[in-house]
Amino acid sequence: MPIYDYLCPSNNRKIEVMHSINREVKTWGEVCQLAGCEVGDTPEDAPVRRLLGSPMLSIPTSNADYRNAGFTKLVKRDKGVYENVTAQD
């Protein structure tokens, strides 16, 4: 599931929550429920805004990283033969 950041202009607090892409979160109460935190002094019906965030990218740096991520890396060797360098030994 994707992770989203929400900002409540009423209290100027930012909270990170994880939920389905199809779910619409519009109030502070909903955000707190998803995050598992207390509402505090802010009204539950206070509106929130979803913030834009950059996705976390992971770039494999070794053959083991490719293997652990579930990918296969083939390297062309002599005479056009490809070798699977991520195969388990």
Buried (B, 14 or more C-beta within 10 A) or exposed (E): EEEBBBBBEEBEBEBEBEBEEEEEBBBBBBBBBBBEEEBEEBBEEBEBEBEEEEEEEEEBEEBEBBBEEEEEBEEEEEEEEEEEBBEEE
